[in-house]
Amino acid sequence: MGVHARSAVAGLFGLAAIFAAYSLYGALINLPEFYAGARVPLLDIRLTWGVVGSCVLFVLCGIFICIFTTGFEIGVKGLDNKSKKAVEFFIETQAELQKVSWPTRSELVGSTIVVIVCLIVLGLYVFCVDWVVSTFMKAIDIL
């Protein structure tokens, strides 16, 4: 149970890990090469400390994502307890989402139209009040 919730969270955390690794690479891009003349095969880019650091960060994030979304036990009591709680949370989240009464297409369209009309009416009201107050303030030479 909770496979969909765990998969979604793992995917979102994976995207965050990619952005974090890319940001770290950008911050460390000017560091010297890992060793002289080293290049990354297939990508043909210089192997710098920035590339190594961002790859290590991405791998570590991937390991933590796997631990917290699958519930693997690694023998560290603190992490094992937290990963079990995280997995239980995802399972409970999916169970609650299955209880939700999702609107039909016509209900969704009707609700969307009501929201848009209310926003337009509220916007016109605020515009009118602002215009009246501005006109009054100009009339008494405050603006």
Secondary structure, DSSP 8 states (H G I E B T S, - for coil): --HHHHHHHHHHHHHHHHHHHHHHHHHTTTS-BSSTT-EETTTTEE-BHHHHHHHHHHHHHHHHHHHHHH----S-HHHHHHHHHHHHHHHHHHHHHHH-----HHHHHHHHHHHHHHHHHHHHHHHHHHHHHHHHHHHTT--
